């Protein structure tokens, strides 16, 4: 039987492993993307038992949503969990401003519904906080859409803990999406205790840390082209880089024990982690999606979970 998780206090249930679709139509994020590969990757996810598709307007300024909308017409919508995000106002010159204004949020939701060719969203996240809108008013606008049946769960992303508390003043936030990984563990200190207390789900982005946690690096110095997000990332330089690579290598015996890859073991660690509801690794090819999906079949023992956990207390 497929394992499922419940999203916050909502009625949304989904698989503990999803598919992060920033490389599906995200032409503004990645060079030379194949839209056909992107659509086939979505199909591979759904055919592999993954039910959560995580997208955003920001991925190709709506193109990711459009491609997903084309694919899901061939599937049973009731068995798919679609999460999308919005907060960006883009003018005719391409200039972007962030808005959490209630009227704008309602427009963002309705535009996403149209691009995805669906009549409801399982999760809608406010993608980024703005500087002016009271966060409880922003969430209240989404709650109105929830009452109308246009969205089923309310999320926020990239919010500080103070902004989250303001947003959740009336206990209407169901899920938070934020950066978290074995090498980016700040949320454990203050965020996770608050989420547990409020029964709010958590979805980490960058779970494989831009490939660092997949085992593909051997510790040799790496250089990235200008514009690559990894170029000035301190995790890819010096003793920090070599320490992470060694910690990743130390996971090989666990991977061997499960006849799995290191990336699959890392994803299985998130699935077993009680503070993580859904992990959403990205992928550029159907083969990567299928490989990631196998992590749902790996049951780490408590000892193995702790071994992975302790390996990255850098």
C-alpha positions as CSV (number, residue, x, y, z in Angstrom):
1,X,0.0,0.0,0.0
2,X,1.3,3.4,-0.9
3,X,2.4,5.5,2.0
4,X,0.7,8.9,2.3
5,X,1.0,11.9,4.4
6,X,-1.5,14.5,5.4
7,X,-0.8,18.2,4.8
8,X,-1.3,20.3,7.9
9,X,-4.9,20.5,9.1
10,X,-6.2,20.3,5.6
11,X,-7.8,17.3,3.8
12,X,-4.9,17.0,1.4
13,X,-3.1,13.6,1.4
14,X,-0.1,12.8,-0.9
15,X,3.0,10.7,-1.2
16,X,6.0,11.6,1.0
17,X,8.1,12.0,-2.1
18,X,7.1,14.5,-4.8
19,X,8.6,16.1,-7.9
20,X,10.0,19.6,-7.9
21,X,9.3,20.9,-11.4
22,X,11.6,24.0,-11.7
23,X,13.3,22.3,-14.7
24,X,9.9,21.7,-16.4
25,X,9.6,24.8,-18.5
26,X,11.9,26.8,-16.2
27,X,13.7,28.5,-19.1
28,X,14.5,31.5,-16.9
29,X,16.3,29.2,-14.5
30,X,18.1,26.7,-16.6
31,X,19.7,27.0,-20.1
32,X,18.8,24.7,-23.0
33,X,15.8,23.0,-21.3
34,X,13.8,20.5,-23.4
35,X,10.1,20.9,-22.9
36,X,9.5,17.3,-24.1
37,X,11.9,16.0,-21.5
38,X,10.1,18.1,-18.9
39,X,6.7,16.7,-19.8
40,X,8.1,13.2,-19.9
41,X,9.6,13.8,-16.5
42,X,6.1,14.7,-15.1
43,X,4.7,11.5,-16.7
44,X,7.5,9.5,-15.2
45,X,6.7,10.9,-11.8
46,X,3.0,10.0,-12.0
47,X,3.7,6.6,-13.5
48,X,6.2,5.8,-10.7
49,X,3.7,6.4,-8.0
50,X,4.6,10.0,-7.1
51,X,1.5,12.0,-6.6
52,X,2.9,15.5,-5.5
53,X,3.9,17.9,-8.3
54,X,5.4,21.1,-6.9
55,X,5.5,24.0,-9.4
56,X,5.4,27.8,-9.4
57,X,4.6,30.8,-11.6
58,X,8.3,31.7,-11.2
59,X,9.3,28.6,-13.1
60,X,9.3,29.9,-16.6
61,X,6.8,32.7,-15.7
62,X,3.9,30.2,-15.9
63,X,5.4,27.8,-18.5
64,X,6.0,25.0,-16.0
65,X,2.3,25.2,-15.0
66,X,1.2,25.2,-18.6
67,X,3.3,22.0,-19.4
68,X,2.0,20.3,-16.3
69,X,-1.5,21.2,-17.3
70,X,-1.0,19.5,-20.7
71,X,0.2,16.3,-19.1
72,X,-2.3,15.9,-16.3
73,X,-5.2,15.9,-18.7
74,X,-4.3,12.2,-19.4
75,X,-4.5,11.3,-15.7
76,X,-7.0,11.0,-12.9
77,X,-6.9,14.6,-11.4
78,X,-8.2,13.3,-8.1
79,X,-5.1,11.2,-7.6
80,X,-2.7,14.1,-8.2
81,X,-1.6,16.7,-5.7
82,X,-0.7,20.0,-7.3
83,X,1.2,22.6,-5.3
84,X,2.0,25.9,-6.9
85,X,3.2,29.3,-5.8
86,X,2.8,32.9,-6.6
87,X,3.8,36.4,-5.5
88,X,5.4,38.0,-8.5
89,X,4.0,40.9,-10.5
90,X,5.8,41.2,-13.8
91,X,5.4,44.4,-15.9
92,X,5.7,44.7,-19.6
93,X,9.4,45.5,-19.3
94,X,10.0,42.3,-17.4
95,X,10.5,44.0,-14.0
96,X,9.3,41.9,-11.1
97,X,7.8,43.1,-7.8
98,X,6.6,40.9,-5.0
99,X,3.0,41.3,-3.8
100,X,1.1,39.6,-1.1
101,X,-1.9,42.0,-1.6
102,X,-5.1,40.0,-1.1
103,X,-6.5,41.0,-4.5
104,X,-3.2,40.1,-6.2
105,X,-3.1,36.7,-4.5
106,X,-6.6,35.9,-5.7
107,X,-5.6,36.8,-9.3
108,X,-2.5,34.7,-9.0
109,X,-4.5,31.7,-7.9
110,X,-7.0,32.1,-10.8
111,X,-4.2,32.5,-13.3
112,X,-2.5,29.4,-12.1
113,X,-5.8,27.4,-12.3
114,X,-6.1,28.5,-16.0
115,X,-2.5,27.6,-16.9
116,X,-2.8,24.2,-15.1
117,X,-6.3,23.6,-16.7
118,X,-7.8,22.5,-13.4
119,X,-10.6,23.8,-11.2
120,X,-8.7,23.6,-7.9
121,X,-5.2,23.6,-6.4
122,X,-4.3,21.2,-3.7
123,X,-1.8,23.7,-2.2
124,X,-1.1,27.3,-3.0
125,X,1.9,28.9,-1.4
126,X,2.7,32.6,-1.1
127,X,6.1,32.2,-2.8
128,X,7.8,35.2,-1.1
129,X,6.8,37.8,1.5
130,X,6.4,41.4,0.5
131,X,7.3,44.3,2.7
132,X,3.9,45.9,3.2
133,X,1.0,43.4,3.4
134,X,0.0,42.2,6.9
135,X,0.6,38.5,6.6
136,X,-2.6,37.4,8.4
137,X,-4.6,39.5,5.8
138,X,-2.8,37.7,2.9
139,X,-3.6,34.3,4.4
140,X,-7.2,35.4,5.1
141,X,-7.6,36.0,1.4
142,X,-6.4,32.5,0.6
143,X,-8.7,31.1,3.2
144,X,-11.6,32.7,1.3
145,X,-10.5,30.8,-1.8
146,X,-10.2,27.7,0.4
147,X,-13.9,28.1,1.4
148,X,-14.8,28.5,-2.2
149,X,-13.0,25.2,-3.1
150,X,-10.4,26.8,-5.3
151,X,-7.6,25.7,-3.1
152,X,-7.5,22.9,-0.5
153,X,-4.4,23.9,1.6
154,X,-2.7,27.2,2.4
155,X,1.1,27.5,2.3
156,X,3.9,30.1,2.7
157,X,7.5,29.9,1.4
158,X,10.6,31.9,2.3
159,X,9.0,33.5,5.3
160,X,10.9,34.3,8.4
161,X,9.6,32.8,11.6
162,X,8.2,36.1,12.7
163,X,6.4,36.5,9.3
164,X,5.1,32.9,9.6
165,X,3.7,33.6,13.1
166,X,1.9,36.7,11.8
167,X,0.6,34.7,8.8
168,X,-0.7,32.0,11.1
169,X,-2.3,34.3,13.6
170,X,-5.7,32.6,13.0
171,X,-4.2,29.1,12.6
172,X,-5.0,29.0,8.8
173,X,-1.5,28.0,7.5
174,X,-1.3,24.3,6.6
175,X,2.2,24.0,5.2
176,X,5.6,25.8,5.0
177,X,8.1,25.3,2.2
178,X,11.6,26.5,2.9
179,X,15.3,25.6,2.4
180,X,16.4,22.6,4.5
181,X,18.9,19.8,3.9
182,X,21.4,17.7,5.7
183,X,23.9,20.6,5.2
184,X,21.4,23.4,5.8
185,X,19.9,22.7,9.2
186,X,18.9,26.0,10.7
187,X,15.2,25.2,10.6
188,X,15.7,22.6,13.2
189,X,16.4,25.2,15.9
190,X,13.3,27.3,16.0
191,X,11.1,26.6,13.0
192,X,10.5,22.9,13.5
193,X,9.3,23.2,17.2
194,X,6.8,25.9,16.1
195,X,5.5,23.8,13.2
196,X,5.1,20.8,15.4
197,X,3.2,22.9,18.0
198,X,0.9,24.3,15.3
199,X,0.4,21.1,13.3
200,X,1.9,22.7,10.2
201,X,3.5,20.5,7.6
202,X,7.0,21.2,6.2
203,X,8.3,20.7,2.7
204,X,12.1,21.3,2.2
205,X,13.5,22.7,-1.1
206,X,17.0,22.0,-2.3
207,X,17.0,18.6,-0.5
208,X,19.9,17.3,-2.5
209,X,21.8,20.6,-2.0
210,X,22.4,21.3,-5.8
211,X,23.7,17.8,-6.3
212,X,26.2,17.9,-3.4
213,X,24.3,15.1,-1.5
214,X,24.0,12.7,-4.5
215,X,27.6,11.3,-4.4
216,X,28.6,12.6,-7.8
217,X,31.5,14.8,-6.4
218,X,34.8,13.1,-5.5
219,X,36.3,16.1,-3.7
220,X,38.3,17.4,-6.6
221,X,38.0,21.2,-7.0
222,X,35.1,22.2,-9.1
223,X,34.4,25.4,-11.1
224,X,31.1,26.5,-12.5
225,X,30.3,29.0,-15.3
226,X,29.3,32.5,-14.6
227,X,25.6,32.7,-13.7
228,X,25.5,29.2,-12.2
229,X,24.0,29.4,-8.7
230,X,26.8,27.1,-7.4
231,X,29.7,29.4,-8.5
232,X,29.9,31.4,-5.3
233,X,28.3,28.8,-3.0
234,X,30.7,28.3,0.0
235,X,29.5,24.7,0.2
236,X,31.4,24.0,-3.1
237,X,34.8,25.4,-1.9
238,X,37.6,24.6,0.5
239,X,37.4,22.5,3.6
240,X,33.6,22.9,3.7
241,X,33.3,21.2,0.3
242,X,35.8,18.4,1.1
243,X,34.1,17.7,4.5
244,X,30.6,17.4,2.8
245,X,32.0,15.1,0.1
246,X,33.6,12.9,2.8
247,X,30.3,12.7,4.8
248,X,28.5,11.7,1.6
249,X,31.0,9.0,0.9
250,X,30.5,7.6,4.4
251,X,26.9,6.8,3.4
252,X,28.0,4.2,0.8
253,X,27.7,1.2,3.2
254,X,24.1,2.1,3.9
255,X,23.4,2.5,0.2
256,X,25.0,-0.9,-0.5
257,X,22.9,-2.5,2.3
258,X,19.7,-1.4,0.5
259,X,21.1,-1.9,-3.1
260,X,20.5,1.8,-3.6
261,X,22.3,5.0,-4.6
262,X,23.5,7.5,-2.1
263,X,20.9,10.0,-3.4
264,X,18.1,7.5,-2.7
265,X,19.4,7.0,0.8
266,X,19.4,10.7,1.5
267,X,15.8,11.0,0.1
268,X,14.8,8.1,2.3
269,X,16.3,10.0,5.3
270,X,13.9,12.9,4.6
271,X,10.9,10.5,4.2
272,X,11.7,8.9,7.6
273,X,12.3,12.4,9.2
274,X,9.3,13.2,11.4
275,X,9.7,16.9,10.8
276,X,9.5,16.6,7.0
277,X,6.1,15.9,5.3
278,X,7.1,15.7,1.6
279,X,10.5,15.9,0.0
280,X,10.5,17.3,-3.6
281,X,13.8,16.7,-5.4
282,X,14.0,18.2,-8.9
283,X,15.1,16.4,-12.0
284,X,15.8,17.2,-15.7
285,X,15.2,13.7,-17.1
286,X,12.6,11.0,-16.7
287,X,15.4,8.6,-15.6
288,X,16.3,10.9,-12.7
289,X,12.7,11.0,-11.6
290,X,12.4,7.2,-11.7
291,X,15.6,6.8,-9.7
292,X,14.3,9.3,-7.1
293,X,11.0,7.5,-6.8
294,X,12.8,4.3,-5.7
295,X,13.6,6.1,-2.4
296,X,10.0,5.5,-1.4
297,X,10.8,1.7,-1.2
298,X,13.8,2.2,1.1
299,X,13.0,1.7,4.8
300,X,16.0,3.0,6.8
301,X,16.4,1.5,10.3
302,X,16.5,3.9,13.2
303,X,20.2,3.2,13.5
304,X,20.7,4.0,9.8
305,X,18.6,7.2,10.1
306,X,20.8,8.3,13.0
307,X,24.0,7.4,11.2
308,X,23.0,9.6,8.2
309,X,21.8,12.4,10.6
310,X,25.1,12.4,12.5
311,X,27.3,12.2,9.4
312,X,26.3,15.8,8.6
313,X,26.7,17.4,12.0
314,X,29.6,19.4,10.5
